[in-house]
Structures are given as structure tokens and as C-alpha cells.
Amino acid sequence: MTPSTAGALTISDGRLALSALLILVNVALSAALRLGLGRSLLLASVRMVVQLLLVGFVLEWLFRQDDAPLIVLVGAAMAMIAGVSAVQRTRHRFAGIYLNSLLSVMASSALVTGLAVTELIRPQPWYNPQYLIPLLGMVLGNTLNGLSLGLDRFMEGLRSGRDQIETDLALGATRWEACQTVVRDAIRVAMIPTINSMMVMGLVSLPGMMTGQILQGAAPAAAVRYQIVILFMIASATALGVFAVVGLAYGRLTSADHQLRLDRLVRAGGEGELRATGGFLIWRRRRR
């Protein structure tokens, strides 16, 4: 049988609704084992369906646009959401953490995705949303996971290793000499999911974009080339973003006088917390 070039088979509304029955397997297991996840699963399913359907309509409209500033603005909005989401997953916060995350996500994703569309894939024009937006979305999705893991591991490492770090500082070590093990561990942990994914790619899993292209009738060899480029993009953007955000956190939680400043840390939902509200980053003190 030769590969079809007519594109992916269309899923009707009825069959799409029928697929929702699959989530009932999760709900049944939750009920049988009394996990208490049934309501969360149903709510997550509804939100996922609504969000994806809305995104589908938006992308259909966006792909018809030929306005570079508009497309770049959409990409910037995606990066901002990713930056905020990365912080929301951490257990501790400090003043400036949202800005650090935003800068790290935007810089790394813009650099890597910009290189890909101008030098590697070369769509015409370079801001063609059919290429730029999906590529950027995949990079951002993986980068925000790396940032979240790196930030959380770094802050927890400083807290758990506080006694040793302060002892080293008291004995004359610089802040880098005292904290370098924590910094390296945070970056290493943040990169592990990306490395693990690359190790088994093609053997255990077929990545989403490659599968999508094959379903659309693309030759597997061509789909593989795209996926290789994307995986290298993801690995590079994640490494750059994590390095930047952990470096900025290191600068904030230590001082130029070689002191550890854990007094700047607050637990998420604790005495106070930075929140993204109405497009602004504000400090809210917890009500007692």
C-alpha cells in the first residue's frame, strides 16, 4: 500500500464526541480506587476540549494573516504566558521572579526559533504563521517545563543546603564557590526530561509533529528531518532558558557581599506572593 497524499482522514463531530468515552476509563479507575480524581478529570477534559477548539478557530484565522507585527505580537503573547506559567509551578517565589522568567523564555525562544525560520527551515516569508507559530509553541512548551524544574530545584537546593552554604561563606568562599553545586544540579535536573525524550525518540515514541506530518501524507523521511530540527531547537532553547533563569535567581538570592539571601524567598501562597493580575505583576499579602 502506498502512502496517501490526500491528507489526514477527517474525524466527524460524532466520532469526536465518542472519543470522550475514553476518559471514562480514568474516571472509573478513580472511583474504584477512591482516588478522588473523577471531578478533576472531567473538569480538565472539558477545559482541554474548549481550549483546543478555540485555539483551532484562532489558528485558522491567524494562518490567513500576512501581517508580520501581528504575528510577532501573537508569538510574544505566547512567550509571556509561558513565562508566567513556569513560575506558577514553583513552590517558592521572590520579587522579580516573574520578570526573570519572562526575559529568559523570550530571549531563548526568540533566538532559537528566529534562527530556525531564517536559516534552517526558511519559510517564505520568514514570519509565515503556519511555520512560525507551531514551531514557537513546541519550543515554549518544553522550555517552560525546564524553567519550572530548574527554578524549583535551585530554590529548594539553597534551602536544604543552607547550613553548608553559609558555613562555606563564613570560611571565606565566594558566593559562586558556595552555590555552584546547587546551580549545576538545578540545570542538570531541568535538562533531564529533554535528554530522556531524545534518547528514546523513534524507538519508544513517535513525536507529535512527525506523526502529524505523516498523517497529512508527508513522506516519513521528510517528517523525520523536521522532527530532528525541532528536537535540536527544543534542547537548545531549554538549555539557554534554564541557564538564564537560574543565573538570574542566583544573582537575586545571593548578594555581591557574598551572602545568602533566603530572606527574599516566600512560599507560594504564604505570607506574600507575586501574582500576575490584569497584565501586571503585583505583590499580594495573604489575608489572615
C-alpha positions in Angstrom: 0.0 0.0 0.0 1.4 3.4 -1.0 1.2 6.3 1.4 -1.8 8.5 0.9 -1.2 12.1 -0.2 -4.8 13.2 0.3 -4.2 14.4 3.8 -5.4 13.1 7.2 -8.8 11.5 7.5 -11.4 13.8 8.9 -12.9 13.0 12.3 -16.6 13.7 12.4 -18.3 15.5 15.3 -20.0 12.3 16.3 -16.8 10.3 16.4 -15.1 13.1 18.3 -17.8 13.0 20.9 -17.5 9.2 21.0 -13.8 9.6 21.8 -14.8 11.3 25.1 -15.9 7.9 26.4 -12.2 7.0 26.7 -11.8 9.4 29.6 -14.4 7.3 31.5 -11.7 4.7 31.9 -9.8 7.2 34.1 -13.0 8.2 36.0 -13.9 4.5 36.6 -10.4 3.7 38.0 -10.5 6.8 40.2 -13.9 5.7 41.6 -12.9 2.1 42.1 -9.7 3.1 43.9 -11.2 6.1 45.6 -8.6 8.4 44.3 -10.9 11.4 44.3 -9.8 12.4 40.8 -13.1 12.0 39.0 -14.2 15.6 39.2 -10.8 16.9 38.3 -10.5 14.6 35.3 -13.9 15.7 34.0 -13.1 19.4 34.5 -9.7 19.0 32.9 -11.3 17.2 29.9 -13.9 19.9 29.4 -11.3 22.7 29.7 -9.0 20.9 27.3 -11.7 20.5 24.6 -12.9 24.1 24.9 -9.4 25.5 24.8 -8.3 23.4 21.8 -11.4 24.2 19.8 -10.9 27.9 20.5 -7.3 27.6 19.5 -8.3 25.8 16.3 -10.5 28.7 15.3 -7.8 31.2 16.2 -5.2 29.4 14.2 -7.4 29.1 11.2 -7.8 32.9 11.3 -4.1 33.5 12.1 -2.8 31.3 9.3 -4.6 33.6 6.8 -2.8 36.7 8.0 0.2 38.3 6.3 1.0 40.9 8.9 4.4 40.5 10.5 3.8 42.8 13.5 0.6 40.9 14.3 2.2 37.5 14.1 5.2 38.6 16.2 2.8 40.1 18.8 1.0 36.7 19.0 4.3 35.0 19.5 5.3 37.4 22.2 1.9 36.8 24.0 2.6 33.1 23.9 6.0 33.6 25.4 4.6 35.8 28.2 2.1 33.1 29.1 4.9 30.5 29.1 7.0 32.7 31.4 4.2 33.2 33.9 3.2 29.5 33.8 6.8 28.4 34.6 6.7 30.4 37.8 3.3 29.3 38.8 4.5 25.7 39.1 7.3 26.6 41.6 6.8 26.2 45.4 8.7 29.4 46.3 8.9 32.9 44.9 11.0 36.0 45.2 10.5 39.6 44.0 11.5 39.7 40.3 11.0 36.0 39.6 8.2 36.7 37.0 10.4 39.2 35.2 13.3 36.8 35.2 11.2 34.0 33.8 9.7 36.2 31.1 13.1 37.5 30.0 14.6 34.0 29.9 11.7 32.5 28.0 11.5 35.3 25.5 15.3 35.6 24.8 15.9 31.8 24.4 12.7 31.1 22.3 13.2 34.2 20.1 16.9 33.3 19.4 16.3 29.7 18.6 13.1 30.0 16.7 14.4 33.0 14.8 17.4 31.0 13.7 15.3 28.1 12.6 12.9 30.1 10.4 15.6 32.3 8.9 18.4 29.8 8.4 17.2 26.2 8.7 13.6 25.8 7.5 13.4 29.1 5.6 9.6 29.6 5.0 8.6 32.5 2.8 8.1 34.9 4.3 10.1 34.1 7.5 7.1 35.1 9.6 4.7 32.6 7.8 2.4 31.8 10.8 1.9 28.2 9.6 5.5 27.5 10.4 6.4 30.2 13.0 3.6 29.7 15.5 3.7 25.8 15.7 7.5 25.8 16.0 7.4 28.5 18.7 4.7 26.7 20.5 6.7 23.5 20.7 9.8 25.3 21.9 7.9 27.3 24.5 6.0 24.2 25.9 9.3 22.4 26.6 11.2 25.4 27.7 8.7 26.4 30.4 8.9 22.9 31.8 12.6 23.2 32.0 12.5 26.6 33.6 10.0 25.4 36.2 12.1 22.4 37.1 15.3 24.4 37.2 13.9 27.2 39.4 12.2 24.9 41.8 15.3 22.7 42.2 17.6 25.7 42.6 15.5 27.3 45.4 14.9 24.0 47.2 18.6 23.3 46.9 19.5 26.6 48.5 17.1 25.9 51.4 18.1 22.3 52.0 21.8 23.2 51.8 21.7 26.4 53.7 23.9 25.3 56.6 26.7 24.1 54.3 26.5 27.1 52.0 26.6 29.6 54.9 29.5 27.7 56.5 31.5 27.9 53.3 30.7 31.6 53.0 31.8 32.1 56.6 35.1 30.4 55.9 35.8 32.8 53.0 34.3 31.1 50.0 32.8 33.3 47.3 29.1 33.0 46.6 29.8 31.1 43.4 32.1 28.7 45.2 29.5 28.1 47.9 26.5 27.7 45.5 28.0 26.2 42.3 26.9 22.7 43.2 23.3 23.8 43.6 23.4 25.8 40.3 24.8 22.9 38.4 22.3 20.4 39.9 19.4 22.7 39.0 20.4 23.0 35.4 21.1 19.2 35.2 17.7 18.3 36.6 16.0 20.8 34.2 17.6 19.2 31.2 16.9 15.5 32.1 13.4 15.3 30.6 14.7 16.7 27.2 17.6 14.3 27.2 15.5 11.3 28.1 13.0 12.2 25.4 15.8 12.4 22.8 17.3 9.1 23.9 14.1 7.1 23.1 12.7 9.2 20.2 11.7 6.9 17.4 12.2 3.7 19.5 9.6 4.2 22.2 7.7 7.2 21.0 6.8 8.9 17.7 6.8 12.7 18.3 3.7 14.7 17.6 4.8 16.9 14.7 6.3 13.9 12.9 3.1 11.9 13.4 1.0 14.9 12.2 3.0 15.3 9.0 2.8 11.6 8.2 -1.0 11.7 8.7 -1.1 14.6 6.3 0.6 12.4 3.7 4.2 13.7 4.0 7.0 11.2 3.3 8.4 9.7 6.6 11.9 10.7 5.6 10.8 14.4 5.2 8.9 14.3 8.5 11.9 12.9 10.3 14.1 15.8 9.1 11.6 18.3 10.5 11.5 16.4 13.8 15.3 16.4 14.2 15.4 20.1 13.7 12.7 20.6 16.2 14.3 18.5 18.9 17.6 20.3 18.5 15.6 23.6 18.8 13.9 22.4 22.0 17.2 21.2 23.6 18.9 24.5 22.7 16.1 26.8 23.9 15.6 24.8 27.1 19.4 24.9 27.9 19.6 28.7 27.2 16.4 29.5 29.1 17.3 27.4 32.2 20.8 28.8 32.3 19.5 32.3 32.2 16.7 31.9 34.7 18.8 30.0 37.2 21.6 32.6 36.8 19.2 35.4 37.5 17.8 33.6 40.5 21.4 33.0 41.8 22.1 36.7 41.5 18.9 37.6 43.4 19.2 35.1 46.2 22.9 35.9 46.9 24.5 39.3 47.3 27.6 41.0 45.9 28.9 40.8 49.5 28.8 37.0 49.2 25.8 36.5 51.5 22.9 34.0 51.1 19.7 35.9 50.9 17.0 33.3 51.6 15.0 36.1 53.4 13.9 37.1 49.9 12.1 33.8 49.4 8.5 33.3 50.3 6.4 30.1 49.9 3.8 30.3 47.2 0.5 31.1 48.9 2.4 32.0 52.1 2.8 35.4 53.8 3.0 37.1 50.4 3.2 36.2 46.8 3.9 37.8 43.4 0.9 37.3 41.1 0.1 38.1 37.5 -3.1 40.1 37.6 -4.6 42.0 34.7 -1.3 42.0 32.9 0.6 43.5 35.8 2.9 41.8 38.3 1.9 42.8 41.8 2.7 41.7 45.4 -0.2 40.5 47.4 -0.1 39.8 51.1 -2.0 36.8 52.3 -5.2 37.5 54.2 -5.3 36.1 57.7 
